[in-house]
Each structure stands twice: as C-alpha cells, then as structure tokens.
Amino acid sequence: MQIWSYRYADNSGTDPEYPWPPVALPFLPLIQDQYADNEPHRPALGALFQRCQGHPPDYLLLADLGDLAKTEVEVLQVLDRLQALQVKPLVLPKTPEPVKDLQLYAPQMASLNQGPDPLSLVPLSSSDYFCLGMHCRQGEHQKKLQLGHHRNRLQGRPPPGKPPFGYRRGKQRYLIDRRTAPIVKAFYEHFLLYGSLRGAVRFLCQSWGKRISASTGQRWLTHPVYRGHLQYRTGQILANTHPPLLSGLQAAQVDRILRRNHFLPARSASAPRSLAGLVYCAECGSRLTVSRVTQPRKAKTYLYLQPQGCERQPKCSALSYGQVLEHTIAQICQQLPEAVQTLQIPALDDRKAQLQQDMERKRWLLGQVAELETTDILDEATAQQRTLTLKTEMAELEQQIAALPPVNLLETSQAIALPEFWLDLSESERRFYLREFLRAIYIHRRSASWEVQLEFVFQPAQRPEP
C-alpha cells in the first residue's frame, strides 16, 4: 500500500509552510512521498500526475479538497483524473471525527492498517457530487475570509467581530465611544486609587449602573486593546493602532498592582488598612487580620491584629495595630537601604537605554521600509509583511520597557528610609508603598515581648504554610 500527500498554501494570504492539522498525525508515518505547492498554477500537482502515469499510489492524502484547484468545477475535474488512475483521495475531516458525507474520501485508520481496499473505486453518484460541491464552496469561502483577515492584519486594521466596550468601529481603526468610554476610565481610576478589582466592579454597579463580572474587569485591566494595541488570534500584537483608554504610565502601574496583589487574599487587596494581608505570625503560621473594637457611646476606635485560624493552646494573642505599624516603619528605615546595597541588581538605566535604542532602530527600519516601497525596491505585499513584523517587535519592546521599575531602586530606598517620609502619608498612600516593597511581615513572640521581621519583594520567599 502506497500513500502520497499533497497540500497547497497560497503565499499571498497564508504561510507557505502550511502545517498539517493534528488529525493528520496518524497518517504521516505512512506517507511515502509528499508534494506541496504555493503557486496558483500548482506545478507540483502536475508532477504528481506525471508520476502517477507509471506507478500510481493507492491513496492521496489531502488536507482539503480546495487544495486541488481554485474552483469547484476544477476540483471535480481533478477528482475525475484521480478516479481514472485508480487513486483514492483521503480528505482529512475538519474535526477528529470523520465527516459522514465524505467517508468515501476519508476511510478509517483501521481499514488502512488492514491493507488496500479490495473493492474498486465506485464512480461518484449525483449525491456525492452535490456533497463535494458544497464542501468545495465552503472551503473556498473560508479561504477567502482568511485571506481578507490576513490583508486587514497587514494594514493594521481591527480584527472582525464586535468592538470592545468603550470603543466603536471606525473605517480603518477603533475609535473611542464617548458614551461608554467614561465608564471604563472611571473603572481604571478607582482601581488605581484603591487597588481592588472587585471593589472597582462594585463601584461601577453603584455609581454607573454598569454590571460586569470580575473576569471582565480583569480583561479590561490586562487586554492590549485598551492600551492602544491590537491583538489578533495568532497572538500578534500591533502597537499604537488606535487611541488608548489606559495610558502607558497607568498601564505600568496597573501591572505592578496586579503583581503585588497576587500574593494577597482577594479581600485583603481592597482593605483600607495598610497592613492588611501582609502580617503573619511566625509561631503558628497564620495570617493576622485587622479587627476593629469600639466602646459603647464612644467614638474612639481600637485596631488590633488578630491571628486567623491559630491552632495553638493557648492561642496567640492579638497585637496593637499601631504598635506593629510603628515597628514596621522603623525596620524599613533601618533595613531597606542595607538590603538594596547587598543586591546584585543590573543597572536598570542601562537596560532601559538599551531597550529604547532598540526601539529607535525599529522606528528607523520602519521608515526605511516606506522609502523602499516608494522607490519600488519592495512590492506592496513584502512591505506590508515587513511592517507587520516590525510593529510586532516594537510592541514587545514597549512591554519590556513598561515592566521596568519607573525609578532607580537605590534612590527610592534612600528616600523611603527617612522616618519623616511616612509622617504625612495617608493610609492609602502608606498601603501603596508597603505593598510595593514588602511581601510579608512576620511577628516573632518572645514571652511578654515580640519583634518584627520583614521580607522584601526582591528577597527569596520564606512565607510559612498556615
């Protein structure tokens, strides 16, 4: 039994190195010879028919019937030639399960393992021609859609489908929707102020009457389209294709908040107190939560840090919130400069300068592509493909630049190490700086006293299991 394969990829719309779909993997070890074309006149298919005149194969594996010709009439003519040569086409189904109407051209693997089919090829009936015609028309329509989407991607146009919330579809790009964009911006402002995803979702429901899920809010915070970039199904990202709703500085701050909130419980991320979610008991390993106590008919409020889920007997006692905060600030002023100086941190300024230099070179190359297209050195298709590649690389560089810290860590640590720096900060501002530099605060108890141990974000994690 001999099995050959043939595939075709239009080099004007798809990748010439067209891969076989996963459903073809069981067939590939059985293939003795392969033919592939990426030109409309299909020279490899002609060579295949010339070779079939002497020793034709038993089967011809095809990814799609549309690979044989451009129109359905031409496809049926090629099938007639294969039928005359006693070659049975094996058309791969679109899904792992064989298609009912095409079982004649996609037999099961069990029959292949048993050897050649002893029956001769039955002439196609009228119903078979109808099914093949429908299949060819659907495949041709799908290829036209894919080719159109590829051309739009080369020109930097938005992908098909409904525009994201906050935008409307323009002629060449997304435009800001003045009716819905203020809702998205209000969501961003609330998140940047309080650092809580679910809190921002509740804020939209209460203030704007807009109900969204937490996953939708997460997508608003992380999807490139709200930062002025386009992301296609292939994973390619084109930078600066439309007006952003989230600026570059805001996007970098959002990413830092999401990274630091990853270590905190969901409710602690939106808690108003700066120590919420950061303090642990080193003895029992449980997290300390903020508890508020008031006296009847008195306005004064007492704050305590109480172990949550302590299994010791007797249980670890609660601590004064204000005292723990004072000890934490004192330890930060003492330990942070020393911890930063002992780190082997690469020069962030040099790294940022290198990335910016690479970005400028990409911009220069982008201008050179336009000049080469003007002077007819590059054709339009090649220039568009090169422009798409450069814009994708520029988007990756912008993401790397945004991920860098906004300022030098050594200079920032020297400013934060001053006790006067913490005096005039509000609780939300103090929460921002504590979560920016601290991963955890451990309380070590010594009979009647206790002490604080800090774990900075740039140090190895040593958090005990609760």
N, C-alpha and C positions, 0 to 999 in steps of 0.2 A: 504494500500500500504506500503510495506516494502522496504527500500533501505539500502543495506550494502555497504561497501567500502573496497577496497584492494589496497595496494601500496607496492612497493618494492624499496629498496635502497641498492646498492652494497657497503658494508662497506669498500671495498678495494679501491674505487675510489671516492665516494661521501659521503656526510654527512648522517649517519644513520637516523637522524631525518629529513627526507625529507619532506619539507613543500608542501602543496597543492598550485597549481598555483592560481592566482587571479580569473580565470574563474570558479573555483570550489566553490567560496564563496556562490552563491545562493543554491547549493546542500547541503552544510554542515549541515544546520539546519534540513534537512530531513533525515539524516543518523541515523539509529537505532543502528548499530553495525559496528565496524571498525576492520580490520585485517591489519597487517603490517609485513613485512619480511625484514631482512637484511642479510640472509644467502642464499647461492646458491641453496640449496635443498628445500627451501620455506616450512618450517613446518606449518606456519600459513595458507597457501593456502590449505594444506591437511586437517587441522582442519576445514576450511571453507566448504570444500566439504563433510566432515563427518556430519556437522551440517545441510547441505542442504538436506541430505537424509530424515530428518524428516519434517522440516518446511523451505523450501527454500524461499528466498526473491523474490520480484518481479523484482528488479533491482540490479545490482552490479556496483558501481561507480569505474572507473579506471582512473588514470592519463595518462596511456599509455598502449597500448596493449603489449608492450615489458615487462611489469611488470609480466605478467602471466607465461612466460617461457623464455628460453635463445634463442632458435632458432624459426624461423617462423613456422616450422613443429610442434613443441611442442605447440606453441601458438594456432594453428588451432585445435590441439587435445583438449586443454583446452576449447576452444570455443565450440567444439562439446559436451563436457561434460556439459557445462552450458546450451546448447540448449536442451540436453536431460532432464535436470532438470527444464526446462521452466524458466530459469533465463536470463533476458535480460541485456547484458553488456551496460553500459553507458560510452563511451570513451570520455574524455574531448578533445575538439579541441585545436590545438596549438595556436589559436587566439581566441578572444572573440566571433567570428562568428563561427557557426558550420560548419564543413567540409562537402562538398557535398557528397563525396563518402562514408562517414561514418555516414550519417544521421540515418541509421538503429541502430547504437550504441550510438548516441548522440541526442536523441529527444529534442525538445524544452521544456523549463520550463513550458509553458502553458499547454502542454499535461500532465505533471506531476501533476500540480495543479488540473487538472480535475479528477485525479484518475488513476487507472491502465488502460493500453491499452486494450480495449475489444478484439482486434484481437490476435490470437495466433501467436507465433513466426514463421515466414516464414523460411523454410530451405534456407541456403545460396546457391546462384547460382554461376556459374563459374566466372562471373564478380566480384561478392562480394569477392570470394576467391582471385582473382587477386589483387583487391584493398587492401585487408588485407595483402597479401604477400608483396606488395610494401610498405605499411605502416610499417610493421614489419622490413623489411630490412632497411628502412630509420631510424627508431628508433634505431635499433641495431648499425648501422653505427655511428649515432650521439653519442650514449653512449660510443662506442669505442674511438671516438675522445675526448670526455670529460675525459675519463679515462686516455688517453695519455697525455692530457694537465695537468691533476692533478699530474701525475707522474713527468712530467717535472718541475712543480712548486715545488714539494717536493725536487727535486735535484737542485733547483736554476737556472734552465735554462731559457732563454728568452722566452716570450710568442710567439705564432705563428704570422705571418704577416711580413710585410716589416720592416727592421730595421730603427730606427730613423736617420735623416740626421746627418752625422758626424760619424756614426758607420757602420760597416759591420758585418754580422753574422758569428761567428766562430763555432767551433764544439760544445763547451759547453757554450759559453758566447758571449757577444758583444765585438768586437774589434774595436779600433779606426781606422777610414778610413783616411789615410794620404792625400787623395785627397780633401776631403770635411771638415775634422776637422779644418784646419786653418781658414775657413770661419766662423765657429761657434765661435772659440776663438776670432777672430777679432771683432765679434759682441759683445761678453762679455766685451772685453777691452774698446770698445767705449762706451758702456752703463755705465760701472763703472767710466769712466772718465767724462762723461757729464750728466749722469743720465736721459737720454731721450730715450724712447723706439722708437718713430718714427724717431728720429734723427739717432739712430743706424740702423734702417731699411733703411733709405735713404743712409747711409754710405755704407752699403753692396751693394746697387744698383749702386752707383757711383764708388766705389773703386774695387769691386769684380765682378760686373756684375750679382749678385745674387738677384733676385726679390722675396721677401717674403712679406706676409701681416703682419699687426700689431699683429693680433691674433697668427700667427705662432711665431713671436718674443716673445710674452708673454709666449707661451708654452715653448720655449727654455729657458726662464728665470726661470720658475717655475716647470717644469716637473722633477720628481726624476731621470729619466733615464740619464740626463746629469750631475747628481751629483754622478753617480756611483751606483745608486739603481735601482731595478726593481719594477715596479708597475703593478699588474695584474688587470683584470676586476673586481675581487671581492673587490678591494681596498687595498689588502695586499701589503706591501712594504718590500722588502728584501734589506738589506743594504750591500754595498760594494761587489757587484756581478761582477763588471767589471770596467775598468779604467774610471775615470770621466773626462769630459771636463771642468767642473767648480769645482774648489777646494772648500773645506769646508769654508775657510775664505772668498773666493769670494762669495760663496752662501749666507753666513750670511750678507755680505754687500749688495748683490742684494736684499735680503728680506727687509733690512732696507730702501733702496732707494725706493722700491715699496710701502712700508707702508707710508713713508712720502710724496711720490708723489700722494698718494690717495687724499690728501687734496688740491692739486693744479690743476689748469686747465691744459689741455694737452699741450698747447703752452708754458705756464709758466715753465713747468717741464724742458724744453730744453733751456730756455732763458739763455743768457750768464751772465746777471747781477744777483748778489747775492740776491737782494731784490725782484726780480720778483715773483709775486704771493703771497707774504707774507703781503703786506701793505694794510690796509683798512682805509677808512675814517669813524670815529666814528659818524660824524654828519649825513651824507647821507647814510651810509652803503654800499657804492660802493667800488669796488676794485680799487686800484691805479696801473696804468700801467706805464712802463718806456717809456718815449718819448725822442728822440734824436733830438737836434736842432743844425744846423751848420750855419755859416755865409758865404756869397759868397766870394770865393777866399781866404778863411782862413781855416787852418787845425784844429783849435780848435773846440771841440765838447762840447755842453752843455747837461746835462742829467737832466730830470725833472720827477717827479711822478705826473701824471695827473689822476683825478677821471674818471672812466669809467661808463657812464650811470647816472651821477648825475642829479637829477630832481629838485634841489633847484634853486631858483631865488633870487639873482644871484648865479651862480654855484660856487662850492667850487674851490678855486684857486689851481694852481699847486704848488708843493714844489720842492726845490732843492734836487736832488738825493744824493749829497754828504753830505748835512746837515742832512738829515734823517738817512743816514748810520752812521754818527758820533754819533748822539744821540742814535741810537740803540745800538751801541757797548758800549757806556758809561752806558746805562741802564743795559746791560747784565753784565758788570763788577760789577755793584752795586747790582743787584737783584738776579742773579743766585745763588751765594753761600747761601744767606738767604733762597731762595725758596727751595733749596735742603735740607738744615738742618731742615726745618719745615715738611718735608715729612715723613710719616710713611712707609718707604721702607724696605722690608725684606732684610736680609743680602744676597746679590747675591752670595757672595763667598760660604756661607753655602749651598745655593740652588744648586750651580754648583757642589760643592763637593759631595752632596747627589746624584745628578744625575750620576756623574762619578762613585761613589761607586756602584750604581745600575747597571751601565754598566759593571763594572768589575765582578760583581756577575753573570750577564748574560753570560759573556765570560767564567767564570769558569763552569757554568752549561753546556755550550755548549761543553766544553772539557770532562765533566763527561758523557755526552750522548755518545760521541765517545768511551769512555772507556767501558761503559756498553754494547754497541753494540759489541765491540771486545770480551768481556767475555761472550757473548750470553745471557746476562740478558735481553736485549731488542732485539726484532727482527728488521729486516731492516725497515719494514713499520712504526712501532712505533717510531723508532729512527729518521726517516726522518720527520715524523709529528711533533715530539718534536723539531727538529732542525728548521723546518719552523716557529714554534711558537716563539722560542727564537730569531730568526733573525728578525721577525716582531716586537717584543718588543724592540729589540736593535735599530731598525730604528726609532721607536717612541721616544726613549730616545735621540738619536742623533738629532732629530728635536727639542726637547725641549732644549737641550744644545745650539744648534745653534741660537735659538731665544733669548737667554740671551744676555744682553749687553756685549761687549767684555772687558770692563774695569769697575772699580768701578765708579759710578756716582759722588760720593763726590770728589774723587781725580781729576776726569776730570773737574768738575766745578771749582775747585780751580785753575787749570792751565788756563782754558779759561777766568777766571775773571781777568787775568793780561792784562792791555792795551797793553803791549809790544808784547803779543801773536799775536795780529791782525795786527801788522805793516808790517810784512814780508810775509803775506799770499797773494796768487794770488786770482783773482776774483772767479775762480772755487773752490779753497780751502775754501774761505770765504763762498761761497754758500753752501758747504757741511756742515760746522759747524752751520750756521744759520738755515738750514732746519733740522738739526739733533736735535736742542734744541728748536726751535721756531715753533709754529703753526700759529701765526698771530701777526701782528704789527698794532696797532690802533693809528690813528692820532686824537688827541683832539685839536680843534681850540679854541683859546681864543682871540677874536677880532683881534689884529695885531700879536699875537704870537700863538704858537702851542706847544704841548708836545706829547711825545711818551709813549704808554702803551704796554707792552709786554705780550704775552700769551704763556707760555711754554707748551711743548708737554705733560708733566706729570700733567698739571692742567686741570680742567674741561673746556670744550669748551664753549666759550661765543661769538662766531662769530655772528654778527648781520646779519639779512637777507638783501640782497641787494635790 
